[in-house]
Amino acid sequence: MADDELPTEWLRAVLPLAVLSAVAEEETYGYAVAQRLQAAGLGAVRGGTLYPVLNRLEADGLLTSSWREGVGGPGRKFFAATDAGRDHLHRRAAAWHTFTERAAGLFPSPRSTR
């Protein structure tokens, strides 16, 4: 693993919240969510990983979806966050920040030579 590559288990843990956050920004479709996650530095998230997360979030009532005809191409399934999804995002994001701050207090500084 390269020094700047994130461990897979970290991505697996944060992916549902990151996907919900990307969809909460604006109604969007899966490929655009994957691009947003990659642009944020989380690496390439394949459809076989992404779509089950989107479908689980929808089944949990945190997202809704609708099909739209494509302009000059196939239709796309668009996702939007529900009010419950935005509420869940805010609560879980606050908990994530608390968790990462506490965990960071246990680790040596990245600059330490030890």
Backbone bond lengths (Angstrom), bond angles and torsions (degrees), N, CA, C in turn:
res aa  C-N    CA-C-N  psi(-1)  N-CA   C-N-CA  omega(-1)  CA-C   N-CA-C  phi
1 M - - - 1.452 - - 1.529 108.64 -
2 A 1.320 116.46 133.55 1.466 121.77 177.20 1.523 109.30 -69.32
3 D 1.329 116.05 155.20 1.463 120.62 -178.15 1.524 113.19 -58.87
4 D 1.337 117.74 -31.33 1.463 120.24 -177.72 1.529 112.77 -93.78
5 E 1.340 117.54 -0.18 1.465 121.92 -179.92 1.524 110.36 -82.96
6 L 1.319 116.11 132.34 1.461 120.30 -179.39 1.523 110.58 -82.58
7 P 1.320 117.89 140.06 1.466 120.06 177.27 1.531 111.07 -60.86
8 T 1.305 116.07 140.36 1.466 122.61 -177.43 1.521 111.97 -56.46
9 E 1.332 117.46 -40.36 1.468 119.20 -177.98 1.527 112.08 -66.06
10 W 1.335 117.75 -28.52 1.465 120.04 176.16 1.527 109.37 -68.27
11 L 1.321 116.59 -45.72 1.462 120.50 179.52 1.522 110.51 -62.32
12 R 1.317 116.69 -42.95 1.463 120.76 179.86 1.531 110.37 -58.90
13 A 1.325 116.74 -38.33 1.468 120.92 -178.18 1.527 112.56 -70.48
14 V 1.316 117.06 -38.01 1.467 120.46 -174.15 1.531 113.30 -96.58
15 L 1.337 117.87 -11.73 1.457 120.56 -173.52 1.532 114.56 -57.20
16 P 1.335 120.58 -47.56 1.467 117.85 179.90 1.534 113.18 -58.44
17 L 1.310 117.14 -40.46 1.459 120.11 179.43 1.528 111.06 -70.02
18 A 1.334 117.52 -38.05 1.464 121.09 178.31 1.533 110.69 -66.53
19 V 1.323 117.19 -40.17 1.467 121.03 178.13 1.525 109.73 -65.30
20 L 1.316 117.12 -45.80 1.465 120.53 178.44 1.521 110.44 -59.51
21 S 1.313 117.00 -40.83 1.461 121.06 179.14 1.529 111.14 -63.38
22 A 1.326 116.77 -43.00 1.466 120.60 179.90 1.529 111.14 -63.81
23 V 1.313 117.14 -40.06 1.473 120.47 -179.96 1.526 110.48 -73.43
24 A 1.334 117.19 -33.42 1.467 120.34 -179.77 1.527 111.89 -66.24
25 E 1.338 117.59 -24.13 1.465 121.07 178.26 1.525 111.14 -63.87
26 E 1.346 115.40 -42.35 1.462 121.09 178.38 1.519 108.95 -168.39
27 E 1.315 116.09 153.93 1.456 120.64 176.21 1.530 107.68 -58.78
28 T 1.328 116.34 133.52 1.456 119.37 -173.20 1.519 110.83 -156.53
29 Y 1.306 116.50 175.73 1.459 122.38 -179.95 1.530 109.28 -116.58
30 G 1.326 115.79 166.67 1.454 121.61 -171.11 1.510 115.87 -54.27
31 Y 1.331 117.98 -48.01 1.463 120.09 -177.96 1.523 111.14 -60.46
32 A 1.330 117.11 -38.91 1.467 120.85 178.70 1.530 110.76 -66.99
33 V 1.335 117.35 -35.19 1.469 120.54 175.84 1.523 109.47 -63.22
34 A 1.328 116.98 -45.46 1.470 121.11 179.03 1.519 110.70 -59.67
35 Q 1.329 117.51 -42.14 1.466 120.99 177.94 1.525 111.17 -63.27
36 R 1.324 116.50 -41.11 1.476 121.55 179.56 1.526 110.35 -62.63
37 L 1.329 117.34 -43.30 1.462 121.39 179.69 1.521 110.83 -65.15
38 Q 1.328 116.91 -40.83 1.464 119.94 178.40 1.524 110.60 -65.99
39 A 1.328 117.16 -42.24 1.469 120.83 178.88 1.531 111.12 -62.93
40 A 1.331 117.04 -29.02 1.464 121.10 179.17 1.530 112.08 -79.23
41 G 1.343 116.91 -4.51 1.457 120.15 177.27 1.513 114.79 95.86
42 L 1.336 117.43 11.90 1.463 119.87 -179.62 1.520 112.64 -88.73
43 G 1.312 117.50 0.43 1.457 121.03 178.95 1.516 111.72 86.35
44 A 1.334 114.69 -177.98 1.460 120.94 -178.97 1.520 109.31 -79.38
45 V 1.315 116.78 123.77 1.463 122.53 176.74 1.518 106.51 -108.18
46 R 1.311 116.07 116.66 1.467 121.62 -177.12 1.528 111.27 -77.24
47 G 1.324 114.16 156.98 1.459 120.50 -179.78 1.517 113.45 -57.62
48 G 1.328 117.16 -35.59 1.459 121.34 179.28 1.512 113.11 -65.49
49 T 1.319 116.56 -18.64 1.472 122.50 175.22 1.516 109.89 -97.13
50 L 1.324 116.75 -43.28 1.459 122.17 -173.36 1.533 113.66 -69.92
51 Y 1.335 117.12 -48.44 1.466 119.02 -173.21 1.525 113.61 -65.54
52 P 1.329 120.17 -36.84 1.468 118.14 173.72 1.532 112.53 -61.97
53 V 1.329 117.62 -34.10 1.473 120.87 177.15 1.527 109.23 -67.27
54 L 1.329 117.74 -46.46 1.467 121.17 178.05 1.527 110.60 -59.26
55 N 1.322 116.42 -44.66 1.474 119.96 -179.48 1.524 112.06 -65.81
56 R 1.335 117.54 -37.80 1.469 121.16 177.45 1.523 110.87 -65.99
57 L 1.332 116.93 -41.83 1.467 120.78 177.74 1.532 110.40 -63.27
58 E 1.324 116.40 -37.06 1.469 119.70 177.37 1.528 110.29 -68.73
59 A 1.328 117.46 -43.95 1.469 120.92 179.23 1.525 111.42 -61.84
60 D 1.338 116.60 -30.51 1.464 121.42 178.89 1.528 112.58 -81.81
61 G 1.344 117.36 -0.11 1.461 121.26 178.62 1.518 114.40 80.41
62 L 1.337 116.91 14.10 1.465 120.78 -178.16 1.529 112.07 -92.67
63 L 1.339 116.40 -18.70 1.464 123.06 177.06 1.520 109.03 -133.72
64 T 1.324 115.07 157.40 1.457 121.80 167.52 1.524 106.46 -121.75
65 S 1.317 116.10 163.43 1.467 119.14 178.44 1.521 110.24 -140.24
66 S 1.329 114.48 157.60 1.457 121.38 174.96 1.524 107.98 -153.20
67 W 1.333 115.65 146.36 1.467 121.56 177.78 1.510 109.36 -89.16
68 R 1.320 114.85 140.02 1.464 120.74 176.83 1.510 108.96 -131.81
69 E 1.309 115.56 144.04 1.458 119.71 176.95 1.505 109.35 -67.75
70 G 1.324 115.01 140.99 1.460 119.98 178.35 1.516 110.84 -83.22
71 V 1.298 116.09 152.07 1.459 121.50 176.25 1.530 106.09 -89.04
72 G 1.323 115.96 106.23 1.460 120.54 -179.84 1.519 113.45 72.21
73 G 1.312 117.76 18.59 1.461 120.34 -179.75 1.509 110.36 -162.34
74 P 1.332 115.76 -169.66 1.464 119.11 -179.00 1.531 112.10 -69.58
75 G 1.319 115.62 161.62 1.453 120.45 176.88 1.519 110.75 -67.79
76 R 1.300 115.18 164.23 1.467 121.22 -179.75 1.518 109.69 -131.71
77 K 1.307 114.04 146.72 1.462 120.43 175.17 1.526 107.12 -92.84
78 F 1.324 116.28 115.76 1.459 121.80 179.63 1.522 109.54 -96.02
79 F 1.315 115.78 143.51 1.457 122.88 179.20 1.523 109.52 -117.38
80 A 1.330 115.55 144.82 1.468 122.20 175.88 1.523 107.89 -138.08
81 A 1.325 116.08 145.96 1.463 120.79 177.65 1.526 109.52 -76.78
82 T 1.311 115.58 140.98 1.461 121.32 173.74 1.528 108.32 -86.56
83 D 1.318 116.72 170.69 1.468 119.58 174.56 1.528 109.99 -59.22
84 A 1.335 116.29 -41.03 1.470 120.15 177.65 1.527 110.48 -63.20
85 G 1.339 116.85 -35.76 1.460 121.03 178.24 1.520 112.38 -66.19
86 R 1.334 116.01 -42.89 1.478 119.09 178.58 1.529 110.60 -66.58
87 D 1.330 117.27 -39.33 1.464 120.88 177.21 1.533 110.30 -63.06
88 H 1.331 116.36 -45.60 1.467 121.75 178.22 1.528 109.84 -60.01
89 L 1.325 116.80 -44.38 1.466 121.46 179.41 1.522 111.09 -57.94
90 H 1.319 117.72 -47.71 1.465 120.72 -177.83 1.528 111.43 -64.43
91 R 1.332 116.98 -42.16 1.473 119.91 179.43 1.525 111.76 -66.95
92 R 1.332 116.34 -45.80 1.464 119.89 -177.88 1.526 111.92 -71.09
93 A 1.319 117.70 -34.39 1.465 120.20 177.27 1.521 110.30 -64.76
94 A 1.326 117.30 -41.49 1.468 120.53 177.22 1.527 109.96 -62.23
95 A 1.330 116.74 -42.84 1.464 120.45 178.73 1.524 110.70 -65.05
96 W 1.343 117.45 -38.32 1.466 121.65 178.87 1.523 110.47 -63.00
97 H 1.331 117.41 -44.27 1.466 120.66 179.22 1.531 110.61 -61.97
98 T 1.311 116.94 -42.85 1.469 120.46 177.64 1.520 110.18 -61.29
99 F 1.316 117.01 -46.89 1.464 121.76 -179.72 1.530 111.81 -59.82
100 T 1.339 117.00 -48.90 1.466 119.33 -176.87 1.529 111.78 -67.55
101 E 1.322 118.14 -34.02 1.467 120.24 176.04 1.525 110.63 -64.53
102 R 1.330 116.81 -43.87 1.459 120.69 179.79 1.523 110.98 -66.14
103 A 1.331 116.72 -43.97 1.463 120.11 -179.91 1.523 110.76 -65.14
104 A 1.328 117.36 -40.09 1.469 120.69 -179.81 1.523 111.44 -61.14
105 G 1.327 117.15 -29.97 1.460 120.62 178.63 1.525 113.10 -66.89
106 L 1.309 117.03 -16.10 1.461 121.23 179.59 1.523 113.35 -89.57
107 F 1.324 117.38 -17.23 1.450 120.99 -171.67 1.523 111.85 -97.90
108 P 1.342 116.25 150.62 1.463 118.65 174.99 1.521 110.31 -67.95
109 S 1.296 116.07 156.02 1.462 121.79 177.48 1.523 108.54 -61.69
110 P 1.336 118.08 142.40 1.459 120.54 178.78 1.530 112.14 -61.45
111 R 1.303 116.16 -21.12 1.464 120.28 -178.20 1.517 113.13 -86.87
112 S 1.335 118.14 -11.55 1.453 119.81 -177.70 1.515 109.85 -67.45
113 T 1.296 117.16 145.86 1.452 122.36 -177.09 1.508 111.70 -91.84
114 R 1.275 117.02 0.23 1.458 122.42 -177.84 1.446 113.87 -82.42
